């Protein structure tokens, strides 16, 4: 789920809906958005099932249990997990079990003793692959394991755009660009659902920070929202067809996301014709009548809300007519439609847990890591590690035992165990997160990959011993870590625990130093001028050690590209530090000083003005004339690629056809990128298309990229819809968002598109 359990008031209240329900038969409302409602369509089938339900059965499906707090509330087995909704056997409606699942089938603090799963790298690593096939394979793997473990709804599919580099949950999302996030998010969702289970898409919308996420009011104009975060959701829904949409904790322009009629009904269900159901985030419901009429279809993890809003209160509201029976029927029918469309309705999960093919799945995790690791800097071709290096020292980061993972509801208890696990005593995630490493040792993997080379290990705690080891080696590899988690933003972008100073000192002692970054997102690198090689590993998953060894030794050439801008200093992003951090810190300190009155310290809603609007990430940097440390789309490899003979065409679509040649000495992967903008000199360029291709030395390929029309367009609230202004447009064929070495122009015809 998305829930931060420690920050939520846990009130299990309310009578059962059945006690108040009346047996009323009503034909389900036909939503205006349903354009495929033939007699055999999923919605038509759902309507027929709803028509056979009692009123009590309908109410039972629109709110779900939170298993850790729901003992005795169902005769069915409660698997310790995120959510549970009983089925209706007489109508064939299946029991639904929900699991957190951004990076694997989660088991955060080992609620299910001994249950492990395959842990993918962080979603930023998947995004860095720029490869929908990688995203789909990861989703298919997770969905397969979920089915084997008897889950049929996964709380996966996070596509919230990175607006702030300090967001504690950036690692779970797919970066700052709507086309990239939407495309890979859709592929991941499609992979999950290929197993006939439901994937959500989340968190709808603008869950862009974790500090104060339960109360923050995200403010942005309609056109800007449509052209950024909502476009990412729209593309992902079109490509992945998720069975459910999860609404967010925060407010959007004054209304809670889970009772925001504009988002849930006007945009999602009307403009996008979305047929499935909207579930709440865990603890994100604040009302009955307003939420139901706004478009919320199901209250998730009901024990985490202040009341069971969709239980007895909803039954009473239907009796009074403040929520119509037609709306109740629509809520239930949408739930069934999502299950039917994905196959979850008809394909039962196993009666008993099945052991997944963990060996095959580990290879999926490793391939994802290898595709997403980004070579940021490689001065003097220090990488791959030369065979002339006879003594290497590996320093810090617990690299002797494993690789770091991000914290929160996405935490996977990975195959192989957790060699390092540190509980938390403070912070928003303290009750459901631990600082956890996966048992994939980069040190062991390097020793295996480099037979005949002496690979020493120093933990970095003894400063003098560390520098002595660096001086005496031919090469130093220092592992830097930054743990981030759901429910807490990082206070700043520096590496914690004096790691910046340590890296700088190691580089002074050993000119051949490689920095490997295991971080949740961008960090500042004050030592960058001293360090000749930098590798961005993200959180590399349960085979991260093996993947890193393959990249560092050259067995696999790096091919990742940054899905997120790395700022040169903290002043460059629109907000230099988390909004509300000081307030949260003060409240936590007050609660700690007076535990008896801790429940009295309530954080009030506060606004965050997204002044950048649609110009998120690299667009902000271009608009403001800022030079980042590393731009979006940046990534090096062990060969070189040349582009030639570009031909740009206009008309109804904007395309560029060009030749790509591997002009280096080894096989490698290139990620050509197409950026577009009106030729007015003021509009920041946007990623319009991209592809990923592998070429052997000397190999040449002719490639065509065609811009997504909504990227070329602007959203016009007056239409309403998308409008492409007629006229000339700039097209940059580029290797990153700052590359303007090959820019051409073409003329587009004016046109409009539906919202």
N, C-alpha and C positions, 0 to 999 in steps of 0.2 A: 504494500500500500504506500501511500505517500505520507503516512501519519507520523507526527512527532508525539509519542505517547506521553512524554514527561510534561509537556506544556499544555495538556488538555485537561479540563475539569472532567473527572470521571464520575458521571452521575447516571446510574442505571435506573430510570424512572419510567412510569407510564403503565397503564393496563393494556392487556392484549386487545388488538383490534377486533378479534372475533367476539369479544364480550359485547361490543356495541354494534356489530355489523348487522345489517338486515339482508335477507336473501332477496336480492333484486337482480333481475336479468336485464342487461342493457347492451345494445349493439355498440361495439367499439367505435369510437370516433375515427373517421377517415381523415388522416392528416393531409392538408393541402399539398404537402411536399412529396407525397408518395406517387411517383410517376410510373412505377412498375407494379401496380397493384392488380395484376391479373389473377384469375381464379387459382392458380397454382403458385403464386408468388409467396415468399416467406411472410410478408405482412398479411396477406389474405389467410394463410394457414394460421398465423397467430391470432387473427381476429376470430376465426372459427373456434379455436381453443378457448379464448376469453369468453365467448358467448356461452360456453358450457360450464363456466366456473360459478361457484357461489361467491357472494360478496366477501365472505371470510377468506376464501382462497385467494382472491385478488389482493386483499390487504396483506396477506402473508408474504407475497412476493415483492412488495415494494419497500421492505426494510430488512436488513440482514444482520446477523449476529457477529460479534467480535469474539471468536472462540476462547481466548484467554479469560474472558469475563462472563461467559455464557453457560456455565455449567448448569445442567438441569433444565435448560430452556428448549431442548429438542430431544426426541427419542433416538435420533440418529447420532452416529459417531461424530464427535467434534475433533478434527485433526488440528493440533495447535498451529495456527496460521493466521492469515489476515481476516478472512471472512467466510461466512457460511449462510446459505439460504436453502431451506428445505424445499424439496420438490413436491409435486402432486402426482403420486403414482397412478391414480385412476385415469389421469389425462396424459400420462407419459411425460410430464414436465420433470426434468432431471433435478436432482439435488446438485447445488452448485457449491464448490469449494474454491476459494480465491487465495492466491499466493502473491506476495511481492516478488518481482521478477525482472527488474531492470537489467541485471547483469547475470542472472541465473536464478534458480529456484531458491529463494532466500530462506534463511534460518538464523536470524540476526544474533540472538543470544542463546542459541541452541534450545529453542522451545521444544524441538523434536530431537531428543537425545540420540546422538549417533548418526543422524541423517545428514549426509553430505550431498553436494551437487557440484557440477562443473561451473567454474567461475570465469566468465568472460572478462577481458580487460574493460576499463571504463568506457562509457559511451563516447567520450571524446576521442578515444583511440579508434573506435569504429568509424567515427566521423572523419578522422584523419586519413582513413583509407581512401576516401572519396569513391567508394566502391559499393554500389547497392548489393552486389552478389555477396560480399563479405557480411553486410548487415543482415541479409536474408538468411544466410547460413547460420549466423549466430542466433537469430530468432527461432529458426527451425530446431536447432539443438535445444534451446531452452524449453520450447514447447513440447518437445519429445520427452524431456525429463519430467516436466510438469505432469504430463499425462501418466507417465509411469508411476509418479508419486501420488496419483489420484486427485490432481487438481484439474479443473476445466475452465478457470478464468485466471488470467495472469494480469497483474497490475503493472504492465510494461508500457512501452511506447512514449517515453518522455521526449518532447520536442520543444520545450520552452527555450527561447533564444537567450543566449548569453548577452545580457546588457551590462553587467558589471563583472569584472574579472575576479572579484573577491567573493562572489556567491558560493556558499559552501556546497551547493549541489550541482555546480557546473559539470562535475565529472559524470553525472548521470544523464546529461543532455548532449545534444549533437552540434553545439557550437553556435555561432552568431549569425549565420546566413540562412534565410528562409528556404531558398531552393535546396541547399545542401541538407539542412535538417529535415525538411519535408520529404525529400527523395529517399534519404537513408532511413528515416523514421518509418515511412510507408513500407519499405522493403523489410525492415525488422518485424513490423506487425504482420505482414504477409507470411513471413517465415514462421512466426509463432502459430498463426491460425492455420497453417498447412497441416497441423496436427488435429484439426477439428476441435480446437479449443478457442476461447475468446481472448483477445488481447485488448486492453484499453488503449486509449491515447490520452496523455495527461501532460500537464495539469492546466486545464482550460479555465482561464488564461492569465498570462502575465504573472505567474509565480516566479518572479525573477530575482528574489532575494529570500534568504532564510531568517535573517534577523527580523523578529517581529512579524513573521509571515502570517500568523493567525489574525493579525489586526491591520496590516498595512493596506493602504488604499492606493492602488496603482492608477495613475492618471495619465491619459494620453488621448490625443484626438482620434476621431473615427477613421479618417483616411490613413493616418500614420499607423494605426493598429492593424488595419486591413492589409497594409503593404509590408508588414513585418511579422509579428508573432502569429496573427491569424492566418497569414498566407502559409506559414510553415505548417500549421494545423490543417489547412485546407488541402495542400498538396499531399500530406501524409494520409489524410482520410481518403482522398481520391485513389491513391496508389495502394494503400493497405487495407481499406474497408474494415476498420476495427469494429468489433461488435458493440463496444461501449466507449463512451467518452467520460473521463473523470474530471469533474469541475474542481477548482482549486480552493485553497483556504482563504486567500486574500480577497479584498474588495477590488473591483474594477470600476473606476469612475463613480464611486460612491455606493455601489451595491455589492453585497457579497457575491462572489463568483457563482456560488451554488443557488443563488436566487436572483440571478441577473437575467432578466427576460430578454434583453437585447442580445446577449451572448448565446443563451441556450435556445431561445425560440426564434428570434429574428434572424440571427446569423446562421446558427448550426442547423436548425430544423427547417427553416423556410428557405434561406438563400442557398444553402448547400444541399438541401434535400436529404439530410442525414436520417436514415431509417432506424438506427439502433437506439440504445437507451443511454441516458445520462445518469451515472452513479456519482454520489458525493465522494469527496475525500473523507478520510476517517476523522470525524470530529469537525467537519466543515459545514454542518447544517445549523441554521439559526432560526428557522421558522417552519410552519406547516403550510399555511394557505399561500403565502407569498412564494415560497420555494416551489410548491407543486404547480401553481399557475404560471410561474416563470419558466418552467420546463424541466425541473429536476424530476427524474423518474424513480429513483431509488435512493434510500438513505443507507449508507454503508456503515458497518461497524457501529451499530446503534448505541452500544453501551458507552461510546466515547463522546456522544453528544450530551448536552445538558438535559435533554428530554428525548424520548423516542417520538420524534415529530411525525413520522409517517406510520405510527401505530394508532393508538386510540385517538389522538388529536385529529388525524386525517380521517378516520372513520366518522368522527363527529362533524368535521367540516363537510364531508360528503352528504351526511344526513341534512345538515343545515343549508346545503346548496352553495356554500362559499367556495368549494371545489366541486366541479360538476362530475357526475357519474361518467360522462363521456371522457373527461380528462383522466379519471382513474383507469378506465378501460384502455386509454391510449398509453398510460404509464406501463401497464402490464403487457400490452401488446408489443411495445417497443422492446421490453426485456426479452420476451419470447422471440421476437424477430432477430435480435442480436444472437441469441443461442441457435436459432434455426439457420441463419445465413452462414454461420461459421461451421456448422456441423456438430456443435456441442450438444444440441438438443437430441440428436439421433444416435450419436456414437458414445456409448457409455464409457466412462473411465474404468480401469481394471478394478475388480472387486478387492484385490490385494495389491500391495505395492510390488512393482516389478523393478529389478535392478537394471538401470540404464547401461548402455554401452559406453562406460566412462573412458575407455581407452580411445575410442574413435572420437568422442566428444572433446577430449583433451587436445586433439589435433586441430579441431575447430578453434578452440581458444588460442592455441599457439599461432595459427595462421592469421587470426585477427590481430594479435599483438604484432606480429611481423609486418603486417600491412599497415599498421597504424603508428608504429614508432617513427619519429621524425628526426632526421639528421639536421640540426639547426646550423651547425658550423663545423667546418672540417679544414681548417687552415693547414696548408702544407701536406694535404692528403694523409694526415695522421691515421685516419681510418680508411680501410679496415686495418686491424692490427697487423703490423708487418711480421713476417716470420723471423725477422732478425732480432726481435725482442725476446730475450732469453729469460728475463726476470721482470715480472709484472706484480705490482702491488694493488690490491683491491681494498678500498677504504670506505668504511661507514655504511650507513643506511640499512644495517642488519642484512647486508648482502650475503653473509655467510649462511643464513638460514632461509631467507625468503624475499618476497616482494610485497610492498605495501598495497592495501586496498582502501577504498573510501568507506565512510561510515554511514549508518542509518538503515532505513528499511530495505535498501538494496543489498545489504551484507549477505554474502554467500558463505556457508560453512563448506569450504572447498575440499575436494578429494585430496587426501594427503594430510589434512589437518591444518592447524594454526600454530606455527612454532612460536609466534609472539602474539600475545593478546593482553591488552591493558584495559582494565575497566575505568570508567570515568566517574568522578564524584561531583562534577558541576557541569552546567551547560544544558542547553535545550535537548540534547540527544543523550543525556546521561543514562536514562532508563532503558534505552533500546539500541545503544551503540557501544562498541569497544574498538580501540585501535587494534586492528587485526592485520596480520600478514598471511599471505598464502605460502605454502611450503614448496617454493620453487627457487632454489638458491642460485643466484647468478655466479657466485664463486665456484660452486660445484660444476655448473654448466660450462664455465670458462676453462676450468681444469680439464674437463672431459674433451672440450673442443680444441685444446692446445696441448696435445701430448708432447712431452719433451721440454715444455716451458715451465719454469718455476713460477707459480702463481701464489703469492703470499697474501695474508689477510691481516688487516689492522682495523680495529673497530672505530678508531678516530677519537677515542676519549682521552688518551694521553697525548697531549699536543706535541711534546718533544719527540716521543717515540714515533708518532705519525709522520712528522717531517723527516726524521732519520730514515724511515722506511721508504718514503717517497724519493729521497735523494739517492738511495742505494739501488733503486730499481731502474730499469730501462724505460718504464712506462708506468704512470699512475692512473688508476680509474677510480674516481671518487663518486659514490652514490649519495645523492641529496634527496631528502624526503620532506614532503609537506602533507600532513594529514588533513583532509577536509571531510565534512560530514553534513548530512541533512540536519536541519534545525539550528545550525549555527553558521554564520558567515565568518570568514577569517578576518582578523582585525586589520591586517595590512598584507602587502604582497611580497614581503621579505621572507626568505627561508627562515624557519624558526630555529631556536637553539644555537645561535651563532654559527650556523653552517656557512653563511656568506664569508665570514672571516676565515674559517677553516679552509674553504676552497681557495681563497686568494693566497693564503700562506702555502698551501700545497703547490699551487702553480708557481709561486716564487721559488720553491725548493726544487721543483721538477718541471722543466719547460714542456715536456711531453705529458700533459695532463688531459684526461678526458673526463668531463662531467656528465653523469647520467642522472636525469631529473625524473624522480617519481613524485609527481605533484598532481593536484586536482584540477589544475588549470595554469594560467600564466603566473609567473613569478618574476620579480626583478632580478637582474644579474649584474650587480655592481662590479663583478670580477671578470666580465665577459672579454675584456681586452687582453687579459692574461692567459685565458684558457683557449687552446687552439681547437679543441673539438668538444661539441656539446650535443648530447642526444636527449631528446624529449621522449620519455618512456611512458608518461601518464601513470595510471595504475594498470600494470600490464597483465593482470589475471593469473590464473593458477599455473600457467606455463610461461610466465614472464621471464624467468631466469633463462630458460632454454631459448626463448625468442631473442632476448638481448644478446646472448652468446652468439647466436647465428648472425645477428646484425653486426656486432663488433668485430667478429672474425672474418666477415665477408662471405660466409656460407650463403647468406641471403642479403641482397642489396636493399638498403633502406628505400622505402617508397612512400612513406606518409607525408602528408601536407597539412599544415596548420589549419584547423577549422575555427580558429579563434586568434585574435590579434594579441601579441605580447607587447605591452607598453614599455617604453623606455624609462618612464618614471611614473609615479603614482598620480601626478597632476594631469596626465593625458586623458584618462577615461572621463566620461561625463560627470561621474561622482567619484571623488578620490578615496572614499572610504564608505563602509556600510551606513546607510541611513538608519537611524534609530539605535545604533550600537551603544552610544553613551547612555541612552535611556534604559536599554536592556541591562547594561552593566550596573547601573545604579539600582535598579529593581532587584537584581540578583544579590547585590551586596546587602541591601536592606533586608531581604528575606533571610540571608545567611546570618545576619546579626540578630534577627528576631524570629527564629523558626516557629515559635508558637503563633505568630501572626503572619506567616508566609503567605497564606491564602488571600490575605487582604491586599497584597501588592499586585494590582492589575495594570497591565499595559494598555493604554488607550490607543485607539486607532490614530494613525498618523499618515500623512500623504507622502507619496514619492512622485514627483513630477518628472516624467520621462522626456526631458527637454530635447533629447536627440531624435525623438519621434521615430520615423521609419529609418533614419540614418544610423543603424545599429552597427557597432564594431568598426570594420574597416571603412565604412561609409562616413562615420563620424571623423575618423582620422583624415580622410581626404577632404571633407568639408571644412575642417578646421586647419588644414595645412600642417598636420602633425606627422612626424616621422617616428614610427614605432620601432621597438627593438627588433621584432620580426613580424612581417605582415601576414595577414590571412593568406593562406594558399602556399606559403613558403615551405620548402623542403628540398634537401639535397640528396644526391645518391652517389654511387661510385662510378658513374659514367656521365656523359653529357649528351643533351639533345638539342637539335637545331630545328627551327621552324623556317619554312621558305614558301614562296609563291602563294601568299594568302589572296583569296578572292572573296570579297564581301558582297552579298546580295541583299536587296531590300524587297519592297513590294508589300505583300501582306505579312511576311515574316522576315526576321533578321537572321542571316546565316553567314558563317565564314568557313570556307574550305581551304585547307592548307596541307603542306607536306611536313611530316615529322621524320627526322632522321636521327638514329643513334650514332653519334660521331665519336663515341668513346671505344674502349677496348673490351668491355664486358656487357653482358645482357643487363637490362634494367627496365624499370617501370617509369613512365612519364605520366603526368596529369595535366594536360593542356586545359586552360581555363579561358573562357570568353566573358569579358566584361563589357557592359553596354550603358549608354546614357544619351540623353538628348544632346545635340551639338550646340549647347548654349553657354558652355564654359562655366556653368554654376552648379549643375546637377552632379552629385557624386556617382561614379560608375557602380554598377551592380553586377554580381555574378549572374550571367544569363544562361550559361551552359558549361558543362565540364565532361571529361571522359578520362578513362584510365586505360593505358595500353602498355604491353610489354614488347620490347624490341631487342633483337639480337644486335651485336656490333655491326654497323654498316647497314642495317635494315632500314628501309624507308616505307612509310605508309601515308596514304592520302586520307585525310580526316575531314568530316564536316560537323560543325557544331551549330545548332539552331537554338536561338534564345527562347526561353519560356515566355510566352506573350505577356503574362501578368508581371513579369520582371521589367519588361520594356514599358508597360503601361503605368499610369498613375490611377489611384482609386478616386473616383469622382462621386462625392456624396450626393450631388445634385441629380445624377442619373436615376437611381444609384447604380454603380457598377464600375467596370474598368474602362479607361479611355486611353487609347494610343493616339497621341497627337501626331498629325501628319507632319512630315518634314525630315530633316537630316539627323542622323544618329551616329555617334561615335562607337566604334567597335575596337576593343583592345584584345588582341591575341596574346595571352600572357602566361607566365609561370607563377605569378602570385598577384595579389590585389594591388601592389604598388608598381608593377611592371608596365611601363608604357612605351616599350621599344618598338612595338608593331601596332600602330593605330591607323585605322581606315574609317571611312564614312560611307553611309548608304542612306537612301531615302525610303521611308516607310509611308504607307497609305494610312490615313486616319481611319480608326475603327473603334467600336465599343464592344464590350463583353459583359455578360451578366455578372452579378456579384460573386 
